[in-house]
Amino acid sequence: MIVITGAAGFISSCLISKLNDNGFTDIVAVDDFSNNLKLRNWNTKKIRCTLERKLFFDWLKDNQQQVEFIFHLGARTDTTEFNKQIFDELNLNYSKAIWHACVQYHIPLVYASSAATYGSGEFGYNDNESLIPQLKPLNPYGDSKNDFDNWALTQEKKPFFWAGLKFFNVYGPNEYHKGRMASVIFHAYHQIRETGQMKLFKSHRNHFNDGEQMRDFIYVKDVVDVCYFLMHHRKNSGIYNVGSGKARSFNNLVKQTFLSLGVSENIEYIDMPADIRETYQYFTEANMEKLKNIGYHCTFHSLEEGIDDYIKNYLLTNRYL
């Protein structure tokens, strides 16, 4: 039996599809299932049952002998939320409780961290665990993820296998419900379809041209492939980057979106709001050597391949993975 938290959400629901495609259907889906916008993410999946997250630990106490693996991917992910209490409850303390349960019941664990822990990138984007205490996230969401990473590393008692995954800019099917927190690709697709144009922020740094701010964008299909690998690998515990390993510009992203839609390019550069200029990230790129060194050698989608698949096979048909 496999437990997946955040199961109604973006990455988790795609992971369930990956597991189903490989014959795994004995899945317990844990989440708050009250959001009807997420319904199509999970209601056609092959699972054993759904379970409200508040009931999970009582259920686990009675069923722990049947659980073979836990993917803890559920979290509050809104980077514009500044209520620290919400993040302490959902991202930090809930994660600690899952960790303790995995230790007690001898269950392997993969949990979601975030590249938001790297802040402005002053220490680079290397998943060297000795650097984690020095990182300075730019918002409470990033703080909550970094707080848990630091806590996990200091624990004397750990699950026999565990991995924290620093997801970079994930995009792809099943993010329809995310609103303003959906990927840039999702928003570019809709803006171009509605207006025939895409607006991008101007650069306010001399060594970056307009639209040449860069991010490490990773297709969700690649993310769940990494999760699936670790479920079978079950050694080399630690914290790992999960990105494409290649920074790409917003211009690259938008040009491919126009191309996949068959629409002529029309990009307008607008001023970046003054209140975010000082903390805006101009570059992120995951160092992926650590994951490769433990035996992960699958090729990630290029940005062009991922966008083309996402638009043509999902967004244009409102299809789910």
ABEGO torsion letter per residue (X at the ends): XBBBBGAABAAAAAAAAAAAAAGBABBBBBBBAABAAAAAAAAABBBABBBBAAAAAAAAAAAAAABABBBBABBBABAABABAAAAAAAAAAAAAAAAAAAAAAGBBBBBBBBAAAAEAGAAEABABAAAAAABBBABAAAAAAAAAAAAAAABABBBABBBBBBBBBBBEBGAAAAEAABBAAAAAAAAAAAAGBBBBBBBABAABBBGABBBBBBBAAAAAAAAAAAAAAGBGBEBBBBBAGBBBBAAAAAAAAAAAAGBBBBBBBBBBBAAAAAABBABBBBBAAAAAAAGBABBBBBAAAAAAAAAAAAAAAGBBX
